[in-house]
């Protein structure tokens, strides 16, 4: 099976859309996640070191973790794509900032995307799972 041309460019385009648009807009995020991907999230409070882990398919919980915290933009610090036998993984480190540019939280996200080949003319990617570790730098009161 031939590889999708320039897959790194495709993954980079997805990544920037995800972080600069979808993660800052609940409606866009719900449309992207309508496929029912598994979401696993670990959160850590930087000041206390307390940590908790949740695994669910609830997009609204994911939205609430990020959107309600006052995040206004995302700065991608590092990303690494990986070709797998049936799809791709994408690991992304992101600094989430408020309107003044102060980093409120940092996340390290791993996406697993599976290839979708409806026909030789129609190809795509389907998000199968997202694993994220969020570190909060400020109090979440």
C-alpha positions as CSV (number, residue, x, y, z in Angstrom):
1,X,0.0,0.0,0.0
2,X,1.5,3.4,-1.0
3,X,2.1,5.9,1.8
4,X,0.2,9.2,1.8
5,X,2.6,11.7,0.3
6,X,4.2,14.1,2.8
7,X,2.6,12.6,5.8
8,X,4.6,14.8,8.1
9,X,3.0,17.8,6.4
10,X,-0.4,16.3,6.9
11,X,0.2,15.6,10.6
12,X,1.7,19.0,11.1
13,X,-1.4,20.6,9.5
14,X,-3.7,18.5,11.8
15,X,-1.6,19.4,14.8
16,X,-1.8,23.2,14.3
17,X,-5.5,23.0,13.5
18,X,-6.1,20.9,16.7
19,X,-4.2,23.2,19.0
20,X,-4.8,26.6,17.5
21,X,-8.5,26.2,16.6
22,X,-10.2,23.0,17.9
23,X,-8.9,23.0,21.4
24,X,-10.0,26.6,21.9
25,X,-13.5,26.0,20.5
26,X,-15.8,23.4,22.1
27,X,-18.0,23.0,19.0
28,X,-15.0,22.3,16.7
29,X,-13.6,19.9,19.2
30,X,-16.8,17.9,19.5
31,X,-17.1,17.6,15.7
32,X,-13.5,16.2,15.5
33,X,-14.1,13.8,18.3
34,X,-17.5,12.6,17.1
35,X,-15.7,9.3,16.1
36,X,-15.7,8.2,19.7
37,X,-11.9,8.0,20.4
38,X,-10.7,6.8,23.7
39,X,-9.3,9.7,25.9
40,X,-6.9,9.0,28.8
41,X,-5.8,12.0,30.9
42,X,-3.5,12.4,33.8
43,X,-3.4,15.7,35.6
44,X,-0.8,17.0,38.0
45,X,-0.8,20.1,40.2
46,X,2.8,21.5,39.9
47,X,2.8,23.3,43.3
48,X,1.7,20.2,45.3
49,X,2.7,17.3,43.1
50,X,-0.8,15.8,43.4
51,X,-1.8,13.7,40.4
52,X,-4.9,12.0,39.2
53,X,-5.7,9.8,36.2
54,X,-8.9,9.4,34.2
55,X,-9.8,7.3,31.2
56,X,-13.1,8.0,29.4
57,X,-14.7,8.8,26.1
58,X,-16.2,12.1,27.3
59,X,-15.1,15.0,25.1
60,X,-16.9,17.5,27.4
61,X,-14.6,16.5,30.3
62,X,-11.6,17.1,28.1
63,X,-13.0,20.5,27.0
64,X,-13.6,21.5,30.6
65,X,-10.1,20.6,31.6
66,X,-8.6,23.1,29.1
67,X,-11.2,25.7,28.1
68,X,-12.5,26.6,31.6
69,X,-9.0,27.4,32.9
70,X,-8.7,30.7,31.0
71,X,-6.5,29.4,28.2
72,X,-6.4,31.8,25.2
73,X,-3.7,30.2,23.0
74,X,-1.4,27.2,22.6
75,X,2.3,27.3,21.9
76,X,3.6,24.0,20.5
77,X,7.0,23.4,22.1
78,X,7.9,20.1,20.4
79,X,6.3,17.5,18.2
80,X,7.3,14.0,17.0
81,X,5.4,12.0,14.3
82,X,5.9,8.3,14.0
83,X,4.7,6.0,11.2
84,X,3.1,2.8,12.5
85,X,1.9,-0.3,10.5
86,X,-1.7,0.8,10.5
87,X,-1.5,4.5,11.1
88,X,0.5,7.2,12.9
89,X,1.3,8.4,16.3
90,X,1.9,12.0,17.1
91,X,3.5,13.2,20.4
92,X,3.1,16.9,21.1
93,X,4.3,19.1,24.0
94,X,2.2,22.2,24.4
95,X,2.3,25.3,26.6
96,X,-1.2,26.7,27.2
97,X,-1.2,30.4,27.8
98,X,-3.6,33.0,29.1
99,X,-4.4,36.3,27.3
100,X,-1.2,37.9,28.9
101,X,1.1,35.1,27.6
102,X,1.5,33.5,31.1
103,X,1.7,29.7,30.9
104,X,-1.2,28.2,32.9
105,X,-0.6,24.6,32.1
106,X,1.6,22.3,30.0
107,X,0.4,19.2,28.2
108,X,2.2,16.2,26.7
109,X,-0.3,14.6,24.3
110,X,0.0,11.4,22.3
111,X,-2.4,10.8,19.4
112,X,-3.0,7.5,17.7
113,X,-4.5,8.0,14.3
114,X,-5.5,5.1,12.0
115,X,-5.5,5.2,8.2
116,X,-8.9,5.2,6.5
117,X,-8.9,4.0,2.9
118,X,-12.4,4.2,1.5
119,X,-11.1,3.9,-2.0
120,X,-7.9,4.7,-3.9
121,X,-9.2,8.2,-4.4
122,X,-10.5,8.7,-0.8
123,X,-8.1,8.6,2.1
124,X,-8.1,10.0,5.6
125,X,-7.1,9.6,9.2
126,X,-9.3,8.7,12.1
127,X,-8.3,9.6,15.7
128,X,-8.5,6.4,17.7
129,X,-7.0,7.5,21.0
130,X,-5.6,10.5,22.8
131,X,-3.4,10.2,25.9
132,X,-2.5,13.4,27.7
133,X,-0.6,14.5,30.7
134,X,-1.5,18.0,31.9
135,X,0.6,19.8,34.4
136,X,-1.1,22.9,36.0
137,X,1.2,25.7,36.9
138,X,-1.4,27.8,38.7
139,X,-4.1,27.2,41.3
140,X,-7.3,25.8,39.8
141,X,-9.7,27.4,42.3
